[in-house]
């Protein structure tokens, strides 16, 4: 005897499946909006991958290479305000002239976050480890989202204490 080899499935019409998927999407969108406004508790991460908190990149870097220059001797990740304070905003024309005076290679003329052109009048931030430059507003949004690495090359945004004496490399 045993189990029959026929699968007993309920076949739903395609329009009904699409309506159910739309309702599920709307439910997730409403829950995310309410939780971001603080009007509802955030759903459990098991409920949907969109609700999972972003990974702690500083802890990942320490675990990946505890003895290399990626490890942070300062401990926990700095706050976004502290990162912004250590990465001053300058006019792109000033940054470009400083790089030319130092004999560095030609800088990229494109912001890798928004893919917009970097013009002489724009305010930019130059990252501490890799010396990549981004629009001030673009990199500030990146930092505010909890990101701790360069959006282009994934180097840490700020140099570690061991790297404080070294000059950044100007590779593009």
C-alpha positions in Angstrom: 0.0 0.0 0.0 1.7 3.3 0.7 1.1 6.8 -0.6 -0.4 7.4 -4.0 2.0 8.7 -6.6 -0.4 11.4 -7.6 0.0 14.9 -6.2 -3.2 16.4 -5.0 -2.7 20.2 -5.6 -5.2 23.0 -5.7 -4.9 24.8 -8.9 -5.7 28.5 -8.6 -6.4 30.7 -11.5 -3.6 33.1 -12.5 -5.6 36.3 -11.8 -6.3 35.2 -8.3 -2.6 34.4 -7.7 -1.7 37.9 -8.9 -4.3 39.6 -6.7 -3.0 37.7 -3.7 0.6 38.7 -4.5 -0.4 42.3 -4.9 -2.2 42.2 -1.5 0.9 40.7 0.1 3.1 43.4 -1.4 0.7 46.2 -0.2 0.7 44.7 3.3 4.5 44.7 3.4 4.6 48.3 2.1 2.1 49.5 4.7 4.0 47.7 7.5 7.3 49.2 6.4 5.8 52.7 6.3 4.2 52.5 9.7 7.3 51.1 11.3 9.5 53.8 9.7 7.2 56.4 11.1 7.3 54.8 14.5 3.6 54.0 14.6 4.1 50.2 14.6 6.7 47.8 15.8 8.9 46.6 13.0 8.0 43.1 11.9 10.2 40.2 12.7 13.1 39.7 10.2 11.8 36.1 9.6 8.6 37.5 8.1 10.3 39.0 5.1 14.0 39.7 4.0 13.2 43.4 3.6 12.7 43.7 7.3 16.1 42.4 8.2 18.4 45.0 9.7 21.5 46.0 7.7 24.6 44.1 8.6 27.1 45.8 10.9 30.0 46.3 8.5 32.5 47.3 11.2 32.0 44.0 13.0 32.3 42.1 9.7 35.6 43.8 8.9 37.0 43.0 12.4 35.9 39.4 12.1 37.3 39.0 8.6 40.8 40.3 9.3 41.5 40.9 13.0 45.2 41.5 12.6 45.2 43.4 9.3 44.7 47.1 8.7 40.9 46.5 8.3 40.5 45.9 12.0 39.4 48.9 14.0 41.4 49.6 17.2 38.8 52.2 18.2 36.1 49.5 18.9 32.5 50.2 17.8 31.6 51.9 14.6 31.6 55.7 14.7 28.3 57.5 14.4 27.4 59.0 11.0 28.0 62.5 12.4 31.5 61.6 13.5 32.3 60.2 10.1 31.0 63.3 8.4 33.1 65.5 10.8 36.3 63.6 9.9 35.6 63.8 6.1 35.3 67.6 5.4 33.5 68.9 2.4 35.4 70.9 -0.1 34.8 72.4 -3.5 35.7 69.9 -6.3 37.8 72.5 -8.0 40.0 72.8 -4.8 40.3 69.1 -4.5 41.3 68.7 -8.1 43.9 71.5 -7.9 45.3 69.9 -4.7 45.6 66.5 -6.4 47.3 68.0 -9.5 49.8 69.9 -7.2 50.6 66.6 -5.5 51.2 64.9 -8.8 48.4 62.4 -8.4 46.7 60.6 -11.3 43.7 62.3 -12.9 40.6 62.1 -10.8 37.4 60.6 -11.9 34.8 63.2 -12.9 31.8 61.2 -12.0 30.1 60.5 -8.6 29.8 56.7 -8.3 26.7 57.0 -6.1 24.4 59.2 -8.3 26.5 58.8 -11.5 26.3 62.6 -11.9 29.2 64.7 -13.1 31.5 66.3 -10.5 31.7 69.9 -11.5 34.1 72.6 -10.1 31.3 74.3 -8.1 30.1 71.1 -6.4 30.8 70.3 -2.7 32.5 66.9 -2.4 33.9 64.7 0.3 37.2 62.8 -0.2 37.3 59.5 1.7 40.1 58.8 4.1 41.4 55.5 3.0 40.9 55.3 -0.8 40.7 59.0 -1.7 37.6 58.6 -3.8 35.5 61.7 -4.1 31.7 61.8 -4.0 29.1 64.6 -3.9 28.6 65.7 -0.3 24.8 64.9 -0.4 25.4 61.5 -2.0 28.0 60.2 0.5 26.1 61.7 3.4 23.0 59.6 2.5 25.3 56.6 2.2 26.7 57.2 5.7 23.2 57.9 7.1 22.1 54.4 5.9 24.8 52.9 8.2 27.3 52.1 5.5 30.9 52.1 6.7 32.7 51.4 3.4 33.4 53.3 0.1 30.6 52.7 -2.3 33.2 52.2 -5.1 36.0 50.0 -3.7 34.6 48.9 -0.3 37.6 50.3 1.7 36.7 51.6 5.1 35.6 55.2 5.0 38.0 56.4 7.7 41.6 55.4 8.1 42.5 53.4 11.2 44.9 54.6 13.9 47.6 52.5 12.3 47.0 54.1 8.9 46.9 57.6 10.3 50.5 58.4 9.3 50.2 57.0 5.8 49.1 59.1 2.8 46.1 57.8 0.9 46.7 56.3 -2.5 45.2 58.0 -5.5 44.2 55.0 -7.6 41.1 55.3 -9.8 
